[in-house]
Each structure stands twice: as C-alpha cells, then as structure tokens.
Amino acid sequence: MSKYFIIRSLAIALALLLINHNGSAQVPVPEPSTHELTEVEKTALPERKSSDEFRPRRHTYVYAKIVLPMKEPVDAASFLIESWIAKSLRNRGETQLRAVTDWVRLAEDEENSALMWMATVDGKYWGCPVYGRVAKRTTADMVKVDLTGWSPVGAEITGDTLPNESGSRRIAAVDTGTGDQDGRAFVALLVGPGRAIHDHAEENLAAIPWRDFSSPKLNALRVQTKPVLIFCRAEWDVTSRILERTVLTDRRVIEAVNQLEFVPLRADFTDLSKEIDRLLRDVGARLGEATFVVYPGPKKVAPIVIQSKSASEFISTSDLLDALKRARKANE
C-alpha cells in the first residue's frame, strides 16, 4: 500500500471524527442581502434570454408546390406530381390534377417572402401572385407556414403546421373564390434538408449562360449558323420581370436552351436602346415590350418572334419550348 494512500485515508477519517464530534459540519451561511439594486447595477446585469434563443435550430427548409384540380394539357408537359400527393388528393375525390409550380423554398427569418407562383396558367391569369414564408418554428419542434395572395380579396393559408424534420409533409387546401374550378387550389408542404431545391429566380437565371446582346455579335453567330435565342427585356417592364421569374426559371426551358445548344443573348432596352429597336423592327415585332426572338441556324430561315398576344395573356413556357424545338429542327 502506497504512502500517499495511507495519508489520504487518515485525513478522511479525521474529518469524519470532527463532524461526529460537533454533531454536524458547520457551514457558514451568508445572511440574505437587503440591498436593492440601483438602476446602474440593473443595466450591468446580463439580459436573461428565453430558452428558444439558446435552442439550436435544425438545418431544414420548408418547400411548397401548388397543385390545381384541372386537366393537364395534352400538348404541354407540366411539373411532376409525386405519388403521395396524387394519392392524397384522389382520396379527397380529385381526379384531375395539374402541378403549376415546382418545389419552391419558403422564405425564412429576415428574407422577403418567396414568390411561389405568378398565378398564370398557359399564359392566362388564374388569380393573384402567391407568396410564402415560414411564419414560425415552435419550441415543440413544429413549423408554421404562411402563404398569401391567391385572389384580389386576399385568400391565404396560415397556421398549417408540420414536424420540423426532413421528410414530414402534408397537403393544405385553399378556396380563393376565383379562377378555374371555383378557385380551389392545393398546396403540398414538405420539410427537407437545408439545401434549396428551387431557391430564387436569380439563381435559376444563372443556369442559362446569358451574354449581352450586340448587333455585331448576332451577325457573327449568324455567319457561323449558330441557333440563337434573344430575350428583349427592360427593368421597368412588368412582363419582363414575370417572364424572368416563370418561363426562364422553368427547368424544361433551361434544359432546352443548353441541350439544343442555343446561344442566349439578353437585349436590355431599359435605357431605350436604338440598337434593340432596330432589331425588333427588322423582325417585325412591336417595340417596347418583352420579346423572344429565336433564330434557327440557317440564315435563309426566318426568325421566330414571340410576344404577348394580348394584355391579359402572357408568353407561356409552352410557347417558348415550341419555338426552340421548331428552330432546332430547321437546323437539322
């Protein structure tokens, strides 16, 4: 047995004897203070925080997809409707379904509410734009969402709650009192990992490798018989902004532009460019509005011009996809 162990044991035994001798160990207890804190002392104390502020947040995002009870067009593909969405809605008696958006991440914290849908179907108005955000993450580990817009009277979906864990999902219904099928719509909600599927329009636009338009650049590409897509737009033009957030963020358009090897040129007439006016006049288009000009490869083939047919009818994804495919066939 070591010397250290013997000394330590004797010290413990002596302490126990002293405690028994005095009845109990006397531990001095401080008297309660009667001193009241001054205002200066109060402000010097650390601020008490709620348990929510110390609670780590999960790395999840909330996504939403809008589905309408309407028949899909035969000549145009729409967004995928997952089997769990189709099964749930068919159990509710819905036999015709069409997804009008892809999965869109809802805004969080200080972000501006995410634009989910411009409320157009095949270039026609359905209702009012729909915006969404995560309203709250609760201490019970639940997520509440807020989706507003839909109609001029301001229909909304609030308080829909689902567990804050990847894979949790549900479907909410909204009755706007307007649009097709008496204004009924459905929103599929899904909690996923902290990685955006379809985050912001600017990120999707980056998927199309736009170049700035110039007449010499277009002429050089025409000499090389390259197929060209020109998007004429302006910051002050509402239709331009809508197309940038709808048609040009559609994954089918992005894939077509890239896979069919179009050279995309962006012609910005925000400052009323005379060069772009000449381009629009040459192809027989109206000036001062959002326009797509699609040049097939062969110089002898006339360009395809796409503009809105009326004030209430936008250029649709199908319009642009059809033009791209027709131009590419002319190059074969």
C-alpha positions as CSV (number, residue, x, y, z in Angstrom):
1,M,0.0,0.0,0.0
2,S,1.5,3.4,-1.0
3,K,2.4,6.1,1.4
4,Y,0.1,8.6,-0.4
5,F,-2.9,6.3,0.0
6,I,-2.3,5.9,3.8
7,I,-2.0,9.6,4.4
8,R,-5.2,10.3,2.3
9,S,-7.2,7.7,4.3
10,L,-6.1,9.1,7.6
11,A,-7.2,12.6,6.6
12,I,-10.7,11.4,5.6
13,A,-11.1,9.5,8.9
14,L,-10.1,12.6,10.9
15,A,-12.6,14.8,9.1
16,L,-15.4,12.3,9.8
17,L,-14.5,12.2,13.6
18,L,-14.6,16.0,13.7
19,I,-18.1,16.1,12.1
20,N,-19.4,13.5,14.5
21,H,-18.0,15.3,17.5
22,N,-19.7,18.6,16.7
23,G,-22.9,16.9,15.7
24,S,-22.7,18.3,12.1
25,A,-20.3,20.2,10.0
26,Q,-20.9,23.9,10.4
27,V,-21.0,25.5,7.0
28,P,-21.3,29.3,7.2
29,V,-24.5,30.5,5.5
30,P,-24.5,34.2,4.3
31,E,-27.2,36.4,5.5
32,P,-29.7,37.4,2.8
33,S,-28.9,40.8,1.4
34,T,-31.4,43.6,1.9
35,H,-29.5,45.8,-0.6
36,E,-31.7,47.0,-3.5
37,L,-30.0,47.2,-6.9
38,T,-29.6,50.7,-8.4
39,E,-30.6,51.4,-12.0
40,V,-26.9,51.4,-13.0
41,E,-26.4,47.9,-11.4
42,K,-29.5,46.6,-13.1
43,T,-28.3,47.6,-16.5
44,A,-25.0,46.0,-15.8
45,L,-26.6,42.6,-15.3
46,P,-26.6,40.2,-18.3
47,E,-30.0,40.1,-20.0
48,R,-32.0,36.9,-19.4
49,K,-32.8,35.1,-22.6
50,S,-35.6,32.7,-23.3
51,S,-34.9,29.0,-23.9
52,D,-35.9,29.5,-27.5
53,E,-32.8,31.7,-28.1
54,F,-30.5,29.0,-26.8
55,R,-32.2,26.2,-28.6
56,P,-30.2,25.1,-31.7
57,R,-32.2,25.3,-34.9
58,R,-32.4,22.3,-37.2
59,H,-30.9,22.6,-40.6
60,T,-34.1,22.2,-42.6
61,Y,-36.0,24.2,-45.2
62,V,-39.7,24.1,-46.0
63,Y,-40.8,23.6,-49.6
64,A,-44.2,24.1,-51.2
65,K,-45.8,23.1,-54.5
66,I,-49.1,24.3,-55.9
67,V,-51.5,21.8,-57.5
68,L,-54.7,22.8,-59.2
69,P,-57.7,20.5,-59.8
70,M,-57.6,20.8,-63.6
71,K,-56.8,18.6,-66.5
72,E,-53.2,18.6,-67.9
73,P,-52.9,19.9,-71.4
74,V,-52.1,17.2,-73.9
75,D,-49.5,19.2,-75.8
76,A,-47.5,20.5,-72.9
77,A,-45.8,18.8,-70.0
78,S,-46.4,20.1,-66.5
79,F,-44.4,19.7,-63.3
80,L,-44.2,16.3,-61.7
81,I,-46.9,15.4,-59.2
82,E,-45.4,13.0,-56.6
83,S,-47.3,9.8,-55.9
84,W,-48.0,10.8,-52.3
85,I,-49.6,14.0,-53.5
86,A,-51.7,12.3,-56.1
87,K,-52.9,9.5,-53.7
88,S,-53.9,12.0,-51.0
89,L,-55.8,14.2,-53.4
90,R,-57.5,11.3,-55.1
91,N,-58.7,10.1,-51.7
92,R,-60.3,13.5,-51.4
93,G,-62.2,12.9,-54.7
94,E,-59.9,14.9,-57.0
95,T,-59.5,13.0,-60.3
96,Q,-57.8,15.8,-62.4
97,L,-54.6,17.3,-61.1
98,R,-52.0,19.7,-62.5
99,A,-48.9,21.0,-60.8
100,V,-48.3,24.6,-61.7
101,T,-45.1,25.0,-59.8
102,D,-42.0,23.0,-59.0
103,W,-40.9,22.7,-55.3
104,V,-40.2,26.3,-54.1
105,R,-38.4,27.0,-50.8
106,L,-40.3,29.3,-48.5
107,A,-38.5,32.3,-47.1
108,E,-37.0,32.2,-43.6
109,D,-36.3,34.8,-40.9
110,E,-35.3,38.2,-42.4
111,E,-35.8,37.1,-46.1
112,N,-38.5,38.6,-48.1
113,S,-41.5,36.4,-48.7
114,A,-40.7,34.0,-51.6
115,L,-42.7,34.4,-54.8
116,M,-44.2,31.0,-55.3
117,W,-46.4,31.5,-58.3
118,M,-47.3,34.4,-60.6
119,A,-50.8,32.8,-60.9
120,T,-50.8,32.3,-64.6
121,V,-51.7,29.1,-66.4
122,D,-50.8,28.7,-70.0
123,G,-50.2,32.4,-70.3
124,K,-53.6,33.4,-68.8
125,Y,-54.3,34.9,-65.4
126,W,-55.7,32.5,-62.8
127,G,-55.7,34.8,-59.8
128,C,-53.1,36.9,-57.9
129,P,-49.4,36.1,-57.2
130,V,-48.8,33.8,-54.3
131,Y,-46.1,34.4,-51.7
132,G,-44.9,32.1,-48.9
133,R,-42.7,32.1,-45.9
134,V,-42.0,30.1,-42.7
135,A,-44.0,32.0,-40.1
136,K,-42.6,30.3,-37.0
137,R,-40.6,27.4,-35.7
138,T,-42.0,26.5,-32.3
139,T,-40.4,25.1,-29.1
140,A,-42.3,21.9,-29.7
141,D,-40.2,21.4,-32.9
142,M,-43.1,22.3,-35.3
143,V,-43.1,24.6,-38.3
144,K,-45.9,27.0,-39.2
145,V,-46.2,28.4,-42.7
146,D,-47.9,31.5,-44.2
147,L,-49.0,31.6,-47.9
148,T,-50.8,34.8,-49.0
149,G,-52.2,36.2,-52.2
150,W,-54.3,33.9,-54.5
151,S,-57.1,36.4,-55.2
152,P,-58.0,40.1,-55.0
153,V,-59.8,39.5,-51.7
154,G,-56.6,38.2,-50.1
155,A,-57.1,34.5,-49.5
156,E,-54.4,32.9,-47.5
157,I,-53.2,29.7,-45.8
158,T,-51.9,30.4,-42.3
159,G,-51.0,28.2,-39.3
160,D,-50.5,25.0,-41.3
161,T,-48.1,23.0,-39.0
162,L,-45.9,20.1,-39.6
163,P,-43.0,18.5,-37.7
164,N,-39.6,20.2,-38.2
165,E,-37.8,17.1,-39.5
166,S,-36.8,16.1,-43.0
167,G,-39.5,14.1,-44.8
168,S,-42.5,15.4,-42.9
169,R,-45.3,16.5,-45.3
170,R,-48.9,17.5,-45.6
171,I,-51.4,19.0,-48.1
172,A,-53.3,22.2,-47.4
173,A,-56.4,23.3,-49.3
174,V,-57.3,26.9,-50.2
175,D,-60.6,28.3,-51.6
176,T,-59.9,31.6,-53.3
177,G,-63.4,32.1,-54.8
178,T,-61.9,32.9,-58.2
179,G,-60.1,31.2,-61.0
180,D,-60.6,27.8,-62.5
181,Q,-62.7,25.1,-60.8
182,D,-64.3,27.7,-58.5
183,G,-60.9,28.9,-57.3
184,R,-59.9,25.8,-55.5
185,A,-56.2,25.0,-55.1
186,F,-54.0,22.7,-53.1
187,V,-50.5,23.3,-51.6
188,A,-48.2,20.4,-50.8
189,L,-45.8,21.2,-48.0
190,L,-42.6,19.3,-47.5
191,V,-39.7,19.7,-44.9
192,G,-36.4,18.8,-46.5
193,P,-32.6,19.2,-45.7
194,G,-31.1,22.6,-45.6
195,R,-30.4,22.9,-49.3
196,A,-32.7,24.8,-51.7
197,I,-34.3,22.8,-54.5
198,H,-35.7,25.9,-56.2
199,D,-34.5,28.9,-54.3
200,H,-34.6,32.2,-56.2
201,A,-35.2,33.3,-59.7
202,E,-31.8,34.9,-60.0
203,E,-30.1,31.5,-59.3
204,N,-32.2,29.8,-62.0
205,L,-31.5,32.5,-64.5
206,A,-27.8,31.9,-63.9
207,A,-28.4,28.4,-65.3
208,I,-28.8,30.0,-68.7
209,P,-25.4,31.4,-69.8
210,W,-26.7,34.8,-70.9
211,R,-24.5,37.1,-72.9
212,D,-25.1,40.8,-73.6
213,F,-26.7,41.5,-77.0
214,S,-25.0,43.5,-79.7
215,S,-25.6,43.6,-83.5
216,P,-22.0,42.6,-84.4
217,K,-22.2,39.6,-82.0
218,L,-25.5,38.5,-83.6
219,N,-24.2,38.8,-87.1
220,A,-21.1,36.8,-86.2
221,L,-23.3,34.0,-84.8
222,R,-25.5,34.0,-87.9
223,V,-22.4,33.6,-90.1
224,Q,-21.5,30.6,-88.0
225,T,-25.1,29.3,-88.5
226,K,-25.5,29.1,-84.7
227,P,-29.0,28.9,-83.3
228,V,-29.6,32.0,-81.2
229,L,-32.2,32.9,-78.5
230,I,-32.6,36.6,-77.8
231,F,-34.6,37.9,-74.8
232,C,-35.5,41.5,-75.1
233,R,-36.4,42.9,-71.7
234,A,-36.4,46.0,-69.5
235,E,-36.3,46.7,-65.8
236,W,-39.4,48.8,-65.9
237,D,-41.4,46.3,-67.9
238,V,-43.7,44.1,-65.7
239,T,-44.0,41.4,-68.3
240,S,-40.2,41.1,-68.5
241,R,-40.0,40.5,-64.7
242,I,-42.8,37.9,-64.8
243,L,-41.1,36.0,-67.6
244,E,-37.8,36.1,-65.7
245,R,-39.5,34.5,-62.7
246,T,-41.6,32.0,-64.5
247,V,-40.7,30.9,-68.1
248,L,-37.0,31.5,-67.7
249,T,-36.8,29.7,-64.4
250,D,-38.6,26.6,-65.7
251,R,-36.1,23.7,-65.7
252,R,-37.5,22.5,-69.1
253,V,-36.6,25.8,-70.7
254,I,-33.1,25.8,-69.1
255,E,-32.5,22.2,-70.3
256,A,-33.8,23.0,-73.9
257,V,-31.5,26.1,-74.2
258,N,-28.5,24.2,-73.0
259,Q,-29.1,20.8,-74.6
260,L,-30.2,22.2,-78.0
261,E,-27.0,24.4,-78.0
262,F,-28.7,27.8,-78.4
263,V,-26.6,30.9,-77.8
264,P,-28.6,33.0,-75.4
265,L,-28.4,36.8,-75.8
266,R,-30.1,39.2,-73.4
267,A,-31.0,42.5,-75.0
268,D,-31.8,45.1,-72.3
269,F,-33.8,48.1,-73.5
270,T,-34.2,49.7,-70.1
271,D,-32.5,52.8,-71.4
272,L,-34.5,52.7,-74.7
273,S,-31.7,51.3,-76.8
274,K,-31.9,52.3,-80.5
275,E,-29.9,49.2,-81.4
276,I,-32.6,46.9,-79.9
277,D,-35.4,49.0,-81.6
278,R,-33.7,48.3,-84.9
279,L,-33.6,44.5,-84.1
280,L,-37.3,44.5,-83.2
281,R,-38.2,46.4,-86.4
282,D,-36.2,44.1,-88.5
283,V,-38.1,41.0,-87.3
284,G,-41.5,42.7,-87.4
285,A,-42.0,42.9,-83.6
286,R,-43.7,45.6,-81.5
287,L,-41.3,48.0,-79.8
288,G,-41.0,48.5,-76.0
289,E,-42.3,45.1,-74.7
290,A,-40.8,41.8,-73.6
291,T,-39.9,39.7,-76.7
292,F,-38.2,36.4,-77.5
293,V,-36.5,36.2,-80.9
294,V,-35.4,32.7,-81.9
295,Y,-33.0,32.4,-84.8
296,P,-32.6,28.9,-86.4
297,G,-29.1,28.1,-87.6
298,P,-29.6,28.5,-91.4
299,K,-29.6,32.2,-92.5
300,K,-32.3,31.6,-95.0
301,V,-34.8,30.5,-92.3
302,A,-36.8,33.4,-90.9
303,P,-36.6,34.0,-87.1
304,I,-39.4,33.1,-84.8
305,V,-40.9,36.0,-82.8
306,I,-42.8,35.6,-79.6
307,Q,-44.7,38.4,-77.9
308,S,-47.8,38.5,-75.7
309,K,-51.0,38.0,-77.7
310,S,-53.0,40.4,-75.5
311,A,-52.7,42.5,-72.3
312,S,-54.2,39.6,-70.3
313,E,-52.3,36.7,-71.9
314,F,-48.6,36.2,-71.2
315,I,-46.0,34.2,-73.1
316,S,-46.1,30.7,-71.8
317,T,-43.4,28.1,-71.2
318,S,-45.0,26.0,-74.0
319,D,-44.8,28.9,-76.4
320,L,-41.0,29.2,-75.9
321,L,-40.3,25.5,-75.8
322,D,-42.3,25.0,-79.1
323,A,-40.3,27.8,-80.8
324,L,-36.9,26.4,-79.6
325,K,-37.8,22.9,-80.9
326,R,-39.1,24.3,-84.3
327,A,-35.9,26.4,-84.7
328,R,-33.7,23.4,-83.9
329,K,-35.5,21.2,-86.4
330,A,-34.8,23.8,-89.1
331,N,-31.1,23.4,-88.4
332,E,-31.1,19.6,-89.0
